[in-house]
């Protein structure tokens, strides 16, 4: 079974207020127990705070429940070093490089993202997939 990671937008689409294909796809992906970097968690909380305007404590509690069945990938010096190498090689944006390095550290073969180049292969072992195409 391929391990996979998700970018922030996948989690954000879970909060579409009306039924939508993107929400359905995001739900199926999250039910597959993805790896989630702490960078994604931070971005997700920031977006939810802005769009849902929930109290801080409710945001944290909600996120804890959401991530119950996910592998959260902590940030460490090795991931930061790898992110630096990814920026040098692929010219990724700063936070994208941390998310990608985290997915690689979790031995994922797929990173689901709407924001990165679809089907781009990173280091011959991680493929970016836009699940909404």
Secondary structure, DSSP 8 states (H G I E B T S, - for coil): ---EEE-HHHHHGGG-SS--HHHHHHHHHHTT--EEEHHHHHHHHHHHHHHH---HHHHHHHHHHHGGGSEEE---HHHHHHHHHHHHHH---HHHHHHHHHHHHTT-SEEE-SSS-TT-EETTTEEEE-TT-
